[in-house]
Amino acid sequence: MSNPAQAPGDAAQARPLRLGTRRSKLAMAQSGMVAEQVRALTGRAVELVEITTFGDVSRENLAQIGGTGVFVSALREALLRGEIDFAVHSLKDLPTAPAEGLTLAAIPVREDPRDALVARDGLTFESLPPGARVGTGSPRRMAQLNAWARSHGLNVETVPIRGNVDTRIGYVTSGKLDAVVLAAAGLNRIGRLAEATELITADAVLPAPGQGALAVECAASNQELAAQLAELDDPFTRAAVTAERSLLAALEAGCSAPVGALADLVADEQVTELRLRGVVGTTDGTSLVQMSITGPVPASNDEARALGRELAAEMLAKGAAGLMGEREL
């Protein structure tokens, strides 16, 4: 029986918050982590609403379907229709252009941004046998893995694969592939990081822009919820990934293009600066443009974006545009 004295806003406050998430084990784990934090922040129940995206049902390689936005569009549409209150994305899946009517309310503390190798017999990349088959769905990884192999006189074959973490690791355990490369953050979030045989240094393979970070998005009109979610935001993570994504945007490249980027802190005699590294390459690894820029830690998103644009301009001057298969014009 309803309480006649209940204020109109009380019912909305009592209703559980609806968190939109993809259905994969990894997405559910990531969303569950954020749900717990939001429960603690707001005192409200949070229920997960599972949404299937185009990227989940398509069996095409991401480079073929145009990877930009394929894992987030359905979630964003549900937000705009009011079917969910907020959504959690892997930041590296998020298009660089802002979405009208939505706000990126929080970017929590980033997980390990590196890639991880899961290989048979405990092998590292440099100990793989001649002709080893290495699976990845990422042109970025293909470009850098092939370049890394070539620089060490190794002969590996990069094989395009799709599927969730279980499927990808299954290619190794079944003997179909010698190794696969996955994001270390994803493995850690589902409790399988111990299966990695090597955490790949960023000096060898730069991660995708924003890799290891999550994006918490809600309707721009829901200012109260946006302010609450903002409590989860980590200013340094936001500055770092903003610089990385600005580089990607300035290169006019989509998130399935062969572009890697990582912004990290560099301490030199107690003076801390932000170093942004970027790489663009052909998927066979024969041509890479890899450069870096270092500057003061950005005090604002505008400063972070400027750092990304500056490095992109230098990379384009060195011929980066000609190495990208997919460009957003």
C-alpha positions in Angstrom: 0.0 0.0 0.0 1.5 3.3 -1.0 2.2 6.1 1.5 0.1 9.1 0.6 2.7 11.3 2.3 5.4 10.1 0.0 6.9 12.9 -2.1 6.9 12.5 -5.9 10.7 12.2 -6.1 10.8 9.5 -3.4 9.5 6.8 -5.7 12.3 7.6 -8.3 14.9 7.5 -5.5 13.5 4.1 -4.3 13.6 2.5 -7.7 16.8 0.6 -8.5 19.2 2.2 -10.9 19.3 0.4 -14.2 22.9 -0.2 -15.4 23.1 -1.2 -19.1 25.8 -3.7 -20.0 26.8 -6.1 -22.7 26.2 -9.7 -22.0 29.7 -11.1 -22.2 31.4 -12.5 -19.0 33.9 -9.6 -19.1 31.4 -6.9 -19.6 29.2 -8.3 -16.8 32.3 -8.5 -14.5 33.2 -4.9 -15.3 29.6 -3.6 -14.8 29.3 -5.6 -11.6 32.3 -3.8 -10.2 30.9 -0.4 -11.0 27.5 -1.4 -9.7 28.9 -2.2 -6.3 30.7 1.2 -6.2 27.5 3.1 -7.3 25.4 1.2 -4.6 27.9 2.4 -2.0 27.9 5.9 -3.3 24.1 6.4 -3.7 22.6 4.0 -1.3 20.4 2.8 -4.1 20.0 -0.7 -5.5 21.6 -1.2 -8.9 20.3 -3.8 -11.4 22.2 -5.0 -14.5 20.2 -4.7 -17.7 21.8 -7.0 -20.4 21.9 -5.5 -23.9 23.1 -7.2 -27.1 25.1 -5.0 -29.4 25.8 -5.4 -33.1 29.5 -6.3 -32.3 28.3 -9.2 -30.1 26.2 -10.8 -32.8 28.3 -10.1 -35.9 30.8 -12.8 -36.8 32.8 -10.5 -39.1 36.2 -9.3 -38.2 36.0 -5.8 -36.5 38.1 -4.2 -39.2 35.5 -5.4 -41.8 32.4 -4.2 -39.9 34.1 -0.9 -39.0 34.9 -1.4 -35.3 33.9 2.1 -34.3 30.9 2.1 -32.0 29.7 -1.5 -32.7 29.9 -2.5 -29.0 28.3 0.8 -27.7 25.6 2.0 -30.0 22.8 -0.2 -28.6 23.7 0.8 -25.1 23.7 4.5 -26.0 20.3 4.1 -27.8 18.9 2.5 -24.6 20.2 5.4 -22.6 18.6 8.0 -24.9 15.3 6.1 -24.8 15.3 6.1 -21.0 15.4 2.3 -20.8 18.5 2.4 -18.6 19.9 5.0 -16.3 23.6 4.6 -17.0 26.0 2.3 -19.0 29.5 0.9 -18.5 31.7 0.5 -21.6 35.3 -0.5 -22.2 36.7 2.9 -23.0 38.7 1.6 -26.0 35.3 0.7 -27.6 34.0 4.2 -27.3 34.0 6.4 -30.5 36.2 9.6 -29.9 33.4 11.9 -31.0 31.0 12.9 -28.1 27.5 11.5 -28.2 24.7 14.1 -28.3 22.5 13.9 -25.2 25.0 11.8 -23.2 27.7 12.7 -20.8 30.9 10.7 -19.9 30.2 11.0 -16.2 33.2 9.0 -14.9 36.4 7.3 -16.0 37.5 5.2 -12.9 41.0 4.3 -12.0 42.6 2.4 -14.9 43.6 -1.2 -14.8 46.9 -2.5 -16.3 46.7 -1.1 -19.9 49.1 -3.7 -21.4 48.5 -6.6 -23.6 49.0 -10.2 -22.4 50.2 -13.3 -24.2 48.6 -16.6 -23.5 50.7 -19.3 -25.1 51.0 -23.0 -25.0 53.7 -24.6 -22.8 54.3 -21.4 -20.9 56.1 -19.8 -23.8 56.9 -16.1 -24.1 56.6 -14.3 -27.4 60.4 -14.4 -28.1 60.5 -18.2 -27.4 57.7 -19.1 -29.8 58.8 -21.7 -32.4 59.3 -20.8 -36.1 56.0 -20.4 -37.9 54.0 -20.1 -34.6 50.3 -19.0 -35.1 49.3 -16.1 -32.9 45.7 -15.1 -32.7 44.3 -11.6 -32.3 41.3 -9.7 -33.6 43.2 -6.4 -33.6 45.0 -4.8 -36.6 47.0 -2.8 -34.0 48.3 -5.9 -32.4 49.0 -7.6 -35.7 51.1 -4.6 -36.9 53.2 -4.4 -33.7 53.5 -8.2 -33.2 54.8 -8.7 -36.7 57.2 -5.8 -36.3 58.4 -7.2 -33.0 58.9 -10.6 -34.5 60.8 -9.2 -37.5 63.1 -7.2 -35.2 64.1 -10.4 -33.4 64.4 -12.6 -36.5 61.3 -14.5 -35.6 58.8 -16.0 -38.0 55.2 -15.9 -36.7 51.8 -15.9 -38.4 49.2 -13.6 -37.0 45.7 -15.1 -37.4 42.5 -13.0 -37.2 40.1 -14.3 -34.5 36.9 -13.2 -32.8 35.0 -14.3 -29.7 35.0 -13.9 -26.0 37.9 -14.7 -23.7 37.0 -18.3 -23.2 36.8 -18.8 -27.0 40.1 -17.1 -27.6 42.0 -19.0 -24.9 40.3 -22.2 -26.2 42.2 -21.8 -29.5 45.4 -22.3 -27.5 44.3 -25.1 -25.2 42.8 -27.0 -28.2 46.0 -26.7 -30.1 44.6 -24.7 -33.0 46.9 -21.8 -32.2 50.2 -21.5 -30.4 49.2 -18.3 -28.6 46.7 -15.5 -28.4 47.0 -11.9 -27.3 44.4 -10.3 -25.1 44.1 -7.2 -22.8 45.7 -7.9 -19.4 42.9 -5.8 -17.8 40.2 -8.1 -19.1 41.9 -11.2 -18.0 42.4 -9.7 -14.5 38.8 -8.6 -14.2 37.5 -12.1 -14.8 40.2 -13.7 -12.6 42.2 -15.3 -15.4 45.4 -13.2 -15.4 47.4 -16.2 -14.1 46.9 -17.9 -17.5 49.0 -15.2 -19.2 52.5 -16.5 -20.0 53.8 -12.9 -20.6 52.7 -9.4 -19.9 53.8 -7.6 -23.0 55.8 -4.4 -22.3 54.5 -1.3 -23.9 58.0 -0.8 -25.3 57.2 -3.8 -27.6 53.5 -3.3 -28.2 51.6 -0.1 -27.4 48.0 -0.8 -26.2 44.8 0.6 -27.8 44.0 4.1 -26.8 42.0 3.9 -23.5 42.8 0.2 -23.0 42.3 -0.9 -19.4 39.9 2.0 -18.6 36.2 2.0 -18.2 33.7 4.6 -19.3 30.5 5.3 -17.2 28.0 7.2 -19.3 24.5 8.6 -18.5 22.0 11.0 -20.0 23.2 14.6 -19.9 19.8 15.7 -18.7 20.2 13.5 -15.5 22.4 16.0 -13.8 21.9 14.5 -10.3 23.0 11.1 -11.4 25.9 12.5 -13.4 27.1 14.3 -10.3 26.9 11.2 -8.2 28.7 9.1 -10.8 31.4 11.7 -11.1 32.6 10.6 -7.7 34.1 7.5 -9.4 36.2 9.6 -11.8 40.0 9.5 -11.6 41.5 12.7 -12.8 44.8 11.3 -13.9 43.2 8.4 -15.8 40.9 10.8 -17.5 43.8 13.1 -18.6 45.8 10.1 -19.8 43.1 8.6 -21.9 41.9 11.9 -23.2 45.4 12.5 -24.6 45.4 9.0 -26.2 41.9 9.4 -27.7 42.8 12.9 -28.9 45.7 11.4 -30.8 43.3 8.7 -32.3 40.8 11.4 -33.3 43.4 13.7 -34.8 44.7 10.8 -36.9 41.0 10.4 -38.1 41.2 6.7 -37.3 38.6 4.4 -35.9 39.0 2.1 -32.9 39.8 -0.9 -35.2 42.6 1.0 -37.1 46.2 -0.1 -36.4 46.8 2.7 -33.9 48.4 2.2 -30.4 48.8 4.9 -27.8 49.7 5.1 -24.1 50.1 8.2 -21.8 52.0 7.5 -18.6 53.9 9.5 -16.0 57.6 10.0 -16.3 59.4 11.2 -13.1 62.8 12.9 -13.8 64.5 14.3 -10.8 61.3 14.8 -8.9 59.6 16.6 -11.8 56.7 14.6 -13.1 55.7 14.9 -16.7 53.2 13.0 -18.9 54.7 11.0 -21.8 52.4 10.2 -24.7 53.5 7.5 -27.1 51.8 6.6 -30.3 52.3 4.1 -33.1 50.6 3.5 -36.5 51.6 0.6 -38.7 50.7 -1.7 -41.6 49.3 -5.0 -40.3 52.2 -7.0 -41.7 54.6 -4.9 -39.5 56.8 -3.8 -42.4 56.1 -0.1 -41.8 55.6 1.6 -38.5 55.5 5.2 -37.4 56.3 5.3 -33.7 56.8 8.6 -31.9 56.5 10.1 -28.4 56.0 13.5 -26.8 56.5 14.6 -23.2 55.0 17.6 -21.5 53.6 18.8 -18.2 50.8 16.7 -16.7 47.7 18.3 -18.2 45.7 20.5 -15.9 42.6 20.2 -18.0 41.0 18.0 -20.7 41.8 20.8 -23.2 45.5 20.5 -22.4 45.3 16.7 -22.7 43.6 17.0 -26.0 46.3 19.5 -27.2 49.0 17.0 -26.4 47.3 14.3 -28.4 46.8 16.6 -31.4 50.5 17.7 -31.3 51.8 14.1 -31.4 49.3 13.3 -34.2 50.5 16.2 -36.3 54.1 14.9 -35.9 53.1 11.4 -36.8 51.1 12.5 -39.9 54.1 14.5 -41.0 56.1 11.3 -40.9 53.6 9.5 -43.1 51.2 7.9 -40.6 48.1 8.5 -42.7 49.2 6.2 -45.5 49.6 3.2 -43.0 46.0 3.2 -41.8 43.4 1.0 -43.5 40.3 2.5 -41.9 39.9 6.3 -41.7 36.9 8.3 -40.5 36.6 11.2 -42.9 
